[in-house]
Amino acid sequence: MKAGFAQIDISPDYFPIRTYFGQVDNIIDPIFAHAAVFDDGIEKFAFLSLDIVIAEWEYVNKIRDIVAANTDILPSNLMVSTTHNHACPAVVERGHFKKEEPYIETMIQKGADAVISAWERREPVVCGVASGYEDRVSYNRRYIRRDGTVITQPLITPTTDEILCCEGPIDPEVATLCVKNMDGKMLGVIVNFSAHANRKMGNVSSDYPGIIYKDVKDKYGADCVFLCGACGNINSGPVESTGANLASDVRKLIDSITEFEADWKVVSREKKLSLPLRKLDELEASVKNPSLFTGVLRSLVEKGWYDHSLELLRGLHKKGGHIDVIVQVCRLGKTTFASVPCEYFVEHQLRIKEKNGKPYTYIVTLANGWLGYIPTKEAFARKGGHETTTAFWSKMSPETGDILANTILELLKETEQV
């Protein structure tokens, strides 16, 4: 096995700049493109993780084309994901702001450059993996109220009496894949954990993953690629404590690995799916009468995000009512990563892990495009909530999550049989 890692700063170089939910004249701390390339002599596979909120399929496709033109990595063997970092330039358009097109062009090129650089740095390596349990830093952000409806991210105080309970679980697994060269030097670490990075929204910062990057670089001199797990209904705690706790977990996991292997094999599969959109009745009624919105983030109603959503979704329905996406699975030795192009509810991830039954199986969300939130059928059964109320960010039919999970389980079986 050969592998290479690279990190490139993708912070904006001009100001003021629109951000996701605001505008700034400076940055809090840098944001990055992190890349890892694996080559077993037959098959090559690359990961690219961007410190932005969403990478639309258009961006992914352009990055894949640039990388394919400059390396031997096939487009279908590059997984482009984001850390779902809300503290980034405006890489998407929403109800009250436009995209920062000049920044996006630069980001796409720098993201591709990171993969190309990792490709050029390949050298013989040994790999090891470990998983741990961390339940102190994330929480399910959907709550059931006494009237049976759901509210997202409510303000809860000791005197709150309308909340019955949290709607669902978290996934406490934190994963660490470590790569060393033949001299024992740590080259890179891949980390997988499931939680939104949305605490510094409106600014430019790498949020809690940035604390992990810095810690890995300081302690081991290695690059760190953060792959976000199913975070659709999962929030993180304060940035500093979340990052510090996870960085500590990662160090402990790295130091616990005693078995490093040189003969890991690369096996990858990619499948295209055509997934159905949801009907617009609910959204049309609520836009006409905003009092019908239940348990959503009220600021989005006020800023016109739902009106804008209705306009965009009507356009998508006119094009056929389906969206084409890809699902990707890569097995690296005993470790497997599966991509989903969405903000996946954590229950789907837990189901995949349980049904697959193999350790070291990880889901990478917000990868290779973006469908929006993909809740469970059970979540749709209750009225209310930001993630299930029809909008541009919640537009797919209720069965979509199960279709994605079943496809991943099929692809996992295929890769395990090779």
TIDRENKE-948203 format. One record per residue (C-alpha): residue in one letter; x, y, z. Coordinates in steps of 0.25 Angstrom, whole numbers, plus 2048, in hexadecimal, padded with zeros to 3 digits. Example, Ala and Ser with C-alpha at 12.3 -4.5 7.8 and 13.67 -1.06 7.14 Angstrom:
<vexlos>
<aa->A | u->831 | v->7EE | w->81F>;
<aa->S | u->837 | v->7FC | w->81D>;
</vexlos>
This chain:
<vexlos>
<aa->M | u->800 | v->800 | w->800>;
<aa->K | u->804 | v->80E | w->7FD>;
<aa->A | u->7FE | v->81B | w->802>;
<aa->G | u->7FF | v->82A | w->802>;
<aa->F | u->7F9 | v->835 | w->80A>;
<aa->A | u->7F8 | v->844 | w->807>;
<aa->Q | u->7F2 | v->851 | w->80D>;
<aa->I | u->7EF | v->85E | w->806>;
<aa->D | u->7E9 | v->86A | w->80C>;
<aa->I | u->7DC | v->86E | w->806>;
<aa->S | u->7DA | v->87B | w->80E>;
<aa->P | u->7D4 | v->887 | w->806>;
<aa->D | u->7DF | v->890 | w->801>;
<aa->Y | u->7D6 | v->89C | w->7FF>;
<aa->F | u->7CC | v->8A4 | w->808>;
<aa->P | u->7C1 | v->8A7 | w->80B>;
<aa->I | u->7BC | v->899 | w->807>;
<aa->R | u->7AE | v->893 | w->809>;
<aa->T | u->7AD | v->888 | w->812>;
<aa->Y | u->7A3 | v->87D | w->815>;
<aa->F | u->799 | v->886 | w->81D>;
<aa->G | u->7A1 | v->893 | w->81D>;
<aa->Q | u->7AD | v->89C | w->818>;
<aa->V | u->7BB | v->89D | w->81E>;
<aa->D | u->7C7 | v->8A6 | w->81C>;
<aa->N | u->7D1 | v->89B | w->822>;
<aa->I | u->7D2 | v->88D | w->826>;
<aa->I | u->7D2 | v->887 | w->834>;
<aa->D | u->7DC | v->87B | w->830>;
<aa->P | u->7DF | v->875 | w->823>;
<aa->I | u->7D7 | v->86B | w->81B>;
<aa->F | u->7DD | v->860 | w->813>;
<aa->A | u->7DC | v->855 | w->808>;
<aa->H | u->7E1 | v->848 | w->80D>;
<aa->A | u->7E5 | v->83C | w->804>;
<aa->A | u->7E9 | v->82E | w->806>;
<aa->V | u->7ED | v->825 | w->7FA>;
<aa->F | u->7EE | v->815 | w->7FB>;
<aa->D | u->7F4 | v->80D | w->7F0>;
<aa->D | u->7F6 | v->7FD | w->7F2>;
<aa->G | u->7FD | v->7FC | w->7E4>;
<aa->I | u->7F0 | v->7F8 | w->7DD>;
<aa->E | u->7E5 | v->802 | w->7E2>;
<aa->K | u->7E6 | v->810 | w->7E7>;
<aa->F | u->7DC | v->818 | w->7EF>;
<aa->A | u->7DC | v->826 | w->7F5>;
<aa->F | u->7D5 | v->82E | w->800>;
<aa->L | u->7D3 | v->83D | w->7FF>;
<aa->S | u->7CD | v->844 | w->80B>;
<aa->L | u->7CA | v->853 | w->80A>;
<aa->D | u->7C7 | v->85C | w->816>;
<aa->I | u->7BA | v->861 | w->810>;
<aa->V | u->7AC | v->85F | w->813>;
<aa->I | u->7A8 | v->858 | w->805>;
<aa->A | u->7AF | v->853 | w->7F9>;
<aa->E | u->7A4 | v->853 | w->7EE>;
<aa->W | u->7A6 | v->849 | w->7E3>;
<aa->E | u->7AA | v->853 | w->7D9>;
<aa->Y | u->7B7 | v->856 | w->7E2>;
<aa->V | u->7B9 | v->847 | w->7E4>;
<aa->N | u->7B9 | v->844 | w->7D5>;
<aa->K | u->7C3 | v->84F | w->7D2>;
<aa->I | u->7CC | v->84B | w->7DD>;
<aa->R | u->7CB | v->83C | w->7D7>;
<aa->D | u->7CE | v->841 | w->7C9>;
<aa->I | u->7DB | v->849 | w->7CD>;
<aa->V | u->7E0 | v->83E | w->7D6>;
<aa->A | u->7DE | v->833 | w->7CB>;
<aa->A | u->7E5 | v->83C | w->7C1>;
<aa->N | u->7F1 | v->83D | w->7CA>;
<aa->T | u->7F2 | v->82F | w->7D1>;
<aa->D | u->7EE | v->821 | w->7CF>;
<aa->I | u->7E2 | v->822 | w->7D8>;
<aa->L | u->7D5 | v->81F | w->7D1>;
<aa->P | u->7CA | v->829 | w->7D4>;
<aa->S | u->7C2 | v->81E | w->7DA>;
<aa->N | u->7CD | v->81B | w->7E4>;
<aa->L | u->7CD | v->829 | w->7EA>;
<aa->M | u->7C4 | v->82C | w->7F6>;
<aa->V | u->7C2 | v->83B | w->7F8>;
<aa->S | u->7BB | v->83E | w->805>;
<aa->T | u->7BA | v->84A | w->80E>;
<aa->T | u->7BB | v->84C | w->81D>;
<aa->H | u->7AE | v->853 | w->81D>;
<aa->N | u->7B5 | v->85F | w->822>;
<aa->H | u->7AB | v->86A | w->823>;
<aa->A | u->7B6 | v->874 | w->825>;
<aa->C | u->7BA | v->876 | w->817>;
<aa->P | u->7B8 | v->87F | w->80B>;
<aa->A | u->7AB | v->87E | w->803>;
<aa->V | u->7AD | v->872 | w->7FB>;
<aa->V | u->79E | v->870 | w->7F9>;
<aa->E | u->792 | v->879 | w->7F7>;
<aa->R | u->787 | v->87B | w->801>;
<aa->G | u->77B | v->884 | w->803>;
<aa->H | u->782 | v->891 | w->807>;
<aa->F | u->790 | v->88F | w->801>;
<aa->K | u->797 | v->88B | w->7F4>;
<aa->K | u->7A3 | v->882 | w->7F1>;
<aa->E | u->7B1 | v->888 | w->7F1>;
<aa->E | u->7B5 | v->883 | w->7E3>;
<aa->P | u->7C3 | v->888 | w->7E3>;
<aa->Y | u->7C6 | v->881 | w->7F0>;
<aa->I | u->7C0 | v->874 | w->7EB>;
<aa->E | u->7C8 | v->874 | w->7DF>;
<aa->T | u->7D5 | v->875 | w->7E7>;
<aa->M | u->7D0 | v->86B | w->7F1>;
<aa->I | u->7CD | v->861 | w->7E6>;
<aa->Q | u->7DB | v->862 | w->7E1>;
<aa->K | u->7E2 | v->862 | w->7EE>;
<aa->G | u->7DA | v->855 | w->7F2>;
<aa->A | u->7DF | v->84E | w->7E6>;
<aa->D | u->7ED | v->853 | w->7E8>;
<aa->A | u->7EC | v->84D | w->7F6>;
<aa->V | u->7E9 | v->83F | w->7F0>;
<aa->I | u->7F4 | v->841 | w->7E5>;
<aa->S | u->7FE | v->844 | w->7F0>;
<aa->A | u->7FA | v->838 | w->7F8>;
<aa->W | u->7FB | v->82F | w->7EC>;
<aa->E | u->809 | v->835 | w->7E9>;
<aa->R | u->80D | v->832 | w->7F8>;
<aa->R | u->80A | v->823 | w->7F7>;
<aa->E | u->814 | v->81A | w->7FE>;
<aa->P | u->813 | v->80C | w->804>;
<aa->V | u->80C | v->80C | w->811>;
<aa->V | u->806 | v->803 | w->81C>;
<aa->C | u->7F7 | v->806 | w->821>;
<aa->G | u->7F0 | v->803 | w->82E>;
<aa->V | u->7E2 | v->807 | w->833>;
<aa->A | u->7DB | v->808 | w->840>;
<aa->S | u->7CD | v->80D | w->845>;
<aa->G | u->7C8 | v->813 | w->852>;
<aa->Y | u->7BC | v->817 | w->85A>;
<aa->E | u->7B9 | v->826 | w->85C>;
<aa->D | u->7AC | v->82B | w->861>;
<aa->R | u->7B0 | v->838 | w->868>;
<aa->V | u->7B0 | v->841 | w->85C>;
<aa->S | u->7A4 | v->83F | w->853>;
<aa->Y | u->795 | v->83E | w->855>;
<aa->N | u->788 | v->83C | w->84D>;
<aa->R | u->782 | v->849 | w->84A>;
<aa->R | u->774 | v->845 | w->847>;
<aa->Y | u->76A | v->845 | w->853>;
<aa->I | u->75C | v->840 | w->855>;
<aa->R | u->752 | v->84A | w->85B>;
<aa->R | u->746 | v->846 | w->864>;
<aa->D | u->73D | v->849 | w->858>;
<aa->G | u->744 | v->83E | w->850>;
<aa->T | u->74B | v->847 | w->846>;
<aa->V | u->75A | v->849 | w->845>;
<aa->I | u->763 | v->855 | w->846>;
<aa->T | u->771 | v->857 | w->842>;
<aa->Q | u->77C | v->85D | w->84B>;
<aa->P | u->772 | v->863 | w->855>;
<aa->L | u->777 | v->86C | w->860>;
<aa->I | u->776 | v->863 | w->86C>;
<aa->T | u->777 | v->869 | w->87B>;
<aa->P | u->774 | v->863 | w->888>;
<aa->T | u->766 | v->868 | w->887>;
<aa->T | u->763 | v->863 | w->879>;
<aa->D | u->756 | v->85A | w->87A>;
<aa->E | u->752 | v->858 | w->86C>;
<aa->I | u->75D | v->84E | w->869>;
<aa->L | u->75A | v->83F | w->86B>;
<aa->C | u->767 | v->839 | w->866>;
<aa->C | u->772 | v->838 | w->85C>;
<aa->E | u->76D | v->832 | w->84F>;
<aa->G | u->779 | v->828 | w->84C>;
<aa->P | u->787 | v->823 | w->84F>;
<aa->I | u->795 | v->828 | w->84B>;
<aa->D | u->7A0 | v->81F | w->846>;
<aa->P | u->7AC | v->820 | w->850>;
<aa->E | u->7B6 | v->819 | w->847>;
<aa->V | u->7C3 | v->821 | w->844>;
<aa->A | u->7CC | v->81A | w->83A>;
<aa->T | u->7DA | v->81C | w->837>;
<aa->L | u->7E2 | v->816 | w->82B>;
<aa->C | u->7F1 | v->818 | w->82C>;
<aa->V | u->7FB | v->818 | w->821>;
<aa->K | u->80B | v->817 | w->824>;
<aa->N | u->816 | v->816 | w->81A>;
<aa->M | u->820 | v->80B | w->81A>;
<aa->D | u->829 | v->813 | w->824>;
<aa->G | u->81E | v->814 | w->82E>;
<aa->K | u->81A | v->822 | w->82C>;
<aa->M | u->80B | v->826 | w->82C>;
<aa->L | u->807 | v->82B | w->81F>;
<aa->G | u->7F8 | v->82D | w->821>;
<aa->V | u->7EC | v->82A | w->829>;
<aa->I | u->7DE | v->828 | w->824>;
<aa->V | u->7D3 | v->82C | w->82F>;
<aa->N | u->7C4 | v->828 | w->82E>;
<aa->F | u->7BA | v->82E | w->838>;
<aa->S | u->7AB | v->832 | w->837>;
<aa->A | u->7A7 | v->840 | w->83B>;
<aa->H | u->7A4 | v->84E | w->834>;
<aa->A | u->7AF | v->858 | w->834>;
<aa->N | u->7A6 | v->864 | w->835>;
<aa->R | u->7AA | v->86C | w->841>;
<aa->K | u->7B1 | v->877 | w->83A>;
<aa->M | u->7A7 | v->879 | w->82F>;
<aa->G | u->7A9 | v->886 | w->827>;
<aa->N | u->7B8 | v->887 | w->82A>;
<aa->V | u->7C4 | v->880 | w->823>;
<aa->S | u->7CA | v->875 | w->82C>;
<aa->S | u->7CC | v->866 | w->82C>;
<aa->D | u->7C3 | v->864 | w->838>;
<aa->Y | u->7C6 | v->858 | w->841>;
<aa->P | u->7CD | v->850 | w->835>;
<aa->G | u->7D8 | v->85B | w->835>;
<aa->I | u->7DC | v->858 | w->843>;
<aa->I | u->7DE | v->849 | w->840>;
<aa->Y | u->7E6 | v->84D | w->834>;
<aa->K | u->7EF | v->856 | w->83C>;
<aa->D | u->7F1 | v->84B | w->847>;
<aa->V | u->7F5 | v->840 | w->83D>;
<aa->K | u->7FF | v->849 | w->837>;
<aa->D | u->805 | v->84E | w->844>;
<aa->K | u->806 | v->840 | w->84A>;
<aa->Y | u->809 | v->837 | w->83E>;
<aa->G | u->80D | v->841 | w->833>;
<aa->A | u->803 | v->83A | w->82A>;
<aa->D | u->7F7 | v->83F | w->822>;
<aa->C | u->7E9 | v->83C | w->826>;
<aa->V | u->7DD | v->83A | w->81D>;
<aa->F | u->7CF | v->83B | w->824>;
<aa->L | u->7C4 | v->834 | w->81E>;
<aa->C | u->7B6 | v->838 | w->824>;
<aa->G | u->7AD | v->82C | w->828>;
<aa->A | u->79E | v->82D | w->828>;
<aa->C | u->79B | v->83A | w->82E>;
<aa->G | u->78D | v->83E | w->828>;
<aa->N | u->787 | v->83E | w->836>;
<aa->I | u->793 | v->83F | w->83F>;
<aa->N | u->79A | v->84C | w->844>;
<aa->S | u->7A7 | v->84E | w->84B>;
<aa->G | u->7AA | v->855 | w->858>;
<aa->P | u->7B2 | v->862 | w->85A>;
<aa->V | u->7BE | v->862 | w->84F>;
<aa->E | u->7C9 | v->862 | w->859>;
<aa->S | u->7C4 | v->857 | w->862>;
<aa->T | u->7C0 | v->84E | w->857>;
<aa->G | u->7CD | v->850 | w->84F>;
<aa->A | u->7D5 | v->84D | w->85C>;
<aa->N | u->7CE | v->841 | w->860>;
<aa->L | u->7CE | v->83B | w->852>;
<aa->A | u->7DD | v->83F | w->850>;
<aa->S | u->7E0 | v->837 | w->85D>;
<aa->D | u->7D8 | v->82B | w->858>;
<aa->V | u->7DF | v->82B | w->84B>;
<aa->R | u->7ED | v->82B | w->852>;
<aa->K | u->7E9 | v->820 | w->85B>;
<aa->L | u->7E4 | v->818 | w->84F>;
<aa->I | u->7F0 | v->81A | w->847>;
<aa->D | u->7F9 | v->816 | w->853>;
<aa->S | u->7F1 | v->80A | w->855>;
<aa->I | u->7F3 | v->804 | w->847>;
<aa->T | u->7FE | v->7F9 | w->848>;
<aa->E | u->7FB | v->7F2 | w->83B>;
<aa->F | u->7FF | v->7F9 | w->82E>;
<aa->E | u->7FF | v->7F2 | w->821>;
<aa->A | u->805 | v->7F4 | w->814>;
<aa->D | u->7FC | v->7EB | w->80B>;
<aa->W | u->7EF | v->7F3 | w->80B>;
<aa->K | u->7E7 | v->7F1 | w->7FF>;
<aa->V | u->7DF | v->7FC | w->7F8>;
<aa->V | u->7D1 | v->7F8 | w->7F3>;
<aa->S | u->7C6 | v->803 | w->7EF>;
<aa->R | u->7B9 | v->803 | w->7E9>;
<aa->E | u->7B0 | v->80E | w->7E4>;
<aa->K | u->7A1 | v->80D | w->7E0>;
<aa->K | u->797 | v->818 | w->7DA>;
<aa->L | u->789 | v->819 | w->7E0>;
<aa->S | u->77D | v->821 | w->7DB>;
<aa->L | u->776 | v->826 | w->7E8>;
<aa->P | u->768 | v->82C | w->7E9>;
<aa->L | u->764 | v->83A | w->7ED>;
<aa->R | u->759 | v->83C | w->7F8>;
<aa->K | u->74C | v->843 | w->7F4>;
<aa->L | u->74B | v->852 | w->7F7>;
<aa->D | u->73D | v->853 | w->7FD>;
<aa->E | u->742 | v->855 | w->80B>;
<aa->L | u->74C | v->860 | w->807>;
<aa->E | u->742 | v->867 | w->7FE>;
<aa->A | u->738 | v->868 | w->809>;
<aa->S | u->742 | v->86C | w->814>;
<aa->V | u->748 | v->877 | w->80B>;
<aa->K | u->73A | v->87D | w->809>;
<aa->N | u->737 | v->87C | w->818>;
<aa->P | u->745 | v->87C | w->820>;
<aa->S | u->73D | v->879 | w->82D>;
<aa->L | u->73D | v->86A | w->827>;
<aa->F | u->74C | v->869 | w->829>;
<aa->T | u->74E | v->861 | w->835>;
<aa->G | u->75B | v->85F | w->83D>;
<aa->V | u->764 | v->865 | w->832>;
<aa->L | u->76F | v->870 | w->834>;
<aa->R | u->766 | v->87C | w->833>;
<aa->S | u->772 | v->885 | w->82E>;
<aa->L | u->771 | v->87D | w->821>;
<aa->V | u->763 | v->880 | w->81F>;
<aa->E | u->765 | v->88F | w->822>;
<aa->K | u->771 | v->88F | w->818>;
<aa->G | u->769 | v->889 | w->80D>;
<aa->W | u->770 | v->87C | w->80C>;
<aa->Y | u->763 | v->874 | w->80A>;
<aa->D | u->75E | v->87D | w->7FF>;
<aa->H | u->76B | v->87B | w->7F8>;
<aa->S | u->76A | v->86C | w->7FA>;
<aa->L | u->75C | v->86C | w->7F4>;
<aa->E | u->761 | v->873 | w->7E7>;
<aa->L | u->76D | v->869 | w->7E6>;
<aa->L | u->765 | v->85D | w->7E9>;
<aa->R | u->75B | v->860 | w->7DF>;
<aa->G | u->766 | v->861 | w->7D4>;
<aa->L | u->76B | v->853 | w->7D9>;
<aa->H | u->75E | v->84D | w->7D7>;
<aa->K | u->75C | v->852 | w->7C9>;
<aa->K | u->769 | v->84B | w->7C6>;
<aa->G | u->763 | v->83E | w->7C9>;
<aa->G | u->762 | v->83D | w->7D8>;
<aa->H | u->76E | v->834 | w->7DB>;
<aa->I | u->77D | v->837 | w->7DE>;
<aa->D | u->788 | v->82F | w->7D9>;
<aa->V | u->793 | v->82C | w->7E4>;
<aa->I | u->79F | v->822 | w->7E6>;
<aa->V | u->7A2 | v->819 | w->7F2>;
<aa->Q | u->7B0 | v->815 | w->7F4>;
<aa->V | u->7B7 | v->80B | w->7FC>;
<aa->C | u->7C6 | v->809 | w->7FE>;
<aa->R | u->7CC | v->7FE | w->806>;
<aa->L | u->7DB | v->800 | w->80B>;
<aa->G | u->7DF | v->7F3 | w->811>;
<aa->K | u->7D6 | v->7F1 | w->81D>;
<aa->T | u->7D0 | v->7FF | w->81D>;
<aa->T | u->7C4 | v->803 | w->814>;
<aa->F | u->7BF | v->811 | w->811>;
<aa->A | u->7B1 | v->813 | w->80A>;
<aa->S | u->7AD | v->820 | w->805>;
<aa->V | u->79F | v->826 | w->805>;
<aa->P | u->79C | v->834 | w->7FE>;
<aa->C | u->794 | v->83A | w->809>;
<aa->E | u->792 | v->83D | w->818>;
<aa->Y | u->78E | v->82F | w->81C>;
<aa->F | u->787 | v->82C | w->829>;
<aa->V | u->78F | v->825 | w->832>;
<aa->E | u->785 | v->819 | w->834>;
<aa->H | u->788 | v->815 | w->825>;
<aa->Q | u->797 | v->815 | w->828>;
<aa->L | u->795 | v->80C | w->835>;
<aa->R | u->78C | v->803 | w->82D>;
<aa->I | u->797 | v->801 | w->822>;
<aa->K | u->7A1 | v->7FE | w->82C>;
<aa->E | u->798 | v->7F4 | w->834>;
<aa->K | u->794 | v->7ED | w->827>;
<aa->N | u->7A2 | v->7EC | w->821>;
<aa->G | u->7A7 | v->7E7 | w->82E>;
<aa->K | u->7B5 | v->7EA | w->82B>;
<aa->P | u->7BE | v->7F3 | w->833>;
<aa->Y | u->7C5 | v->7FF | w->82D>;
<aa->T | u->7B9 | v->802 | w->824>;
<aa->Y | u->7B7 | v->811 | w->823>;
<aa->I | u->7AD | v->81B | w->81C>;
<aa->V | u->7B2 | v->827 | w->815>;
<aa->T | u->7A7 | v->831 | w->813>;
<aa->L | u->7A6 | v->83E | w->80B>;
<aa->A | u->7AF | v->837 | w->801>;
<aa->N | u->7AE | v->838 | w->7F2>;
<aa->G | u->7A2 | v->842 | w->7F1>;
<aa->W | u->797 | v->846 | w->7FA>;
<aa->L | u->788 | v->841 | w->7FB>;
<aa->G | u->785 | v->849 | w->808>;
<aa->Y | u->780 | v->842 | w->815>;
<aa->I | u->77D | v->833 | w->813>;
<aa->P | u->774 | v->830 | w->820>;
<aa->T | u->76E | v->822 | w->824>;
<aa->K | u->760 | v->81E | w->821>;
<aa->E | u->75D | v->81F | w->830>;
<aa->A | u->762 | v->82D | w->830>;
<aa->F | u->758 | v->831 | w->825>;
<aa->A | u->74D | v->82B | w->82D>;
<aa->R | u->74D | v->836 | w->837>;
<aa->K | u->74A | v->844 | w->832>;
<aa->G | u->754 | v->84F | w->833>;
<aa->G | u->763 | v->851 | w->834>;
<aa->H | u->76D | v->858 | w->82B>;
<aa->E | u->772 | v->84B | w->825>;
<aa->T | u->765 | v->845 | w->821>;
<aa->T | u->75D | v->851 | w->81C>;
<aa->T | u->75D | v->852 | w->80D>;
<aa->A | u->767 | v->85C | w->808>;
<aa->F | u->773 | v->85C | w->7FE>;
<aa->W | u->77B | v->856 | w->809>;
<aa->S | u->770 | v->84B | w->80C>;
<aa->K | u->76B | v->847 | w->7FF>;
<aa->M | u->76C | v->838 | w->7FD>;
<aa->S | u->761 | v->82E | w->7FF>;
<aa->P | u->761 | v->827 | w->80C>;
<aa->E | u->766 | v->81A | w->807>;
<aa->T | u->773 | v->820 | w->802>;
<aa->G | u->77B | v->81D | w->80F>;
<aa->D | u->778 | v->80E | w->80E>;
<aa->I | u->77B | v->80E | w->7FF>;
<aa->L | u->789 | v->814 | w->802>;
<aa->A | u->78B | v->80A | w->80E>;
<aa->N | u->787 | v->7FE | w->806>;
<aa->T | u->790 | v->802 | w->7FA>;
<aa->I | u->79C | v->804 | w->804>;
<aa->L | u->79A | v->7F6 | w->80A>;
<aa->E | u->79A | v->7F0 | w->7FC>;
<aa->L | u->7A7 | v->7F7 | w->7F8>;
<aa->L | u->7AD | v->7F3 | w->805>;
<aa->K | u->7AA | v->7E4 | w->802>;
<aa->E | u->7B0 | v->7E6 | w->7F4>;
<aa->T | u->7BD | v->7EC | w->7FA>;
<aa->E | u->7BE | v->7E1 | w->804>;
<aa->Q | u->7BE | v->7D6 | w->7FA>;
<aa->V | u->7C9 | v->7DB | w->7F2>;
</vexlos>
